[in-house]
Amino acid sequence: MKLDLSNILLLLGYVLFMVLGQIAFKYVAKELASSASLIDTAMRLPFSMSFWATGALYGLSMIYWIWLLSRIPLTVAYPFASLSIIILPILSWAIYSEPLSIKYFLGVSLVLSGIALVIT
């Protein structure tokens, strides 16, 4: 299936949902960084407004994904969604000062090549 511009834009919207959701999860994780254990974290999560906001964002993205799959084959949509693994580390570097390596950029070129094969 060759994607038209409108479906590409819809898929990019999903990628944005995924990236924002992961950035938000990292924010929640940093908020709870002082948790001593998994149980302590689980006990503190219900009292975190950012946790609930992140969960709502993920819920909306799930609804959006299901709607997208009613329009676009999964075999096309899922590889396109992998763009998030390209965008997310760059944002993590910019927002949270997480490191990037040359291996990351080599991997990105391979992922982009694969996406190009799928959508053409």
Secondary structure, 3 states (H helix, E strand, C coil): CCCCHHHHHHHHHHHHHHHHHHHHHHHHHHHCCCCCCHHHHHHHHHHCHHHHHHHHHHHHHHHHHHHHHCCCCHHHHHHHHCCHHHHHHHHHHHHHCCCCCHHHHHHHHHHHHHHHHHHC
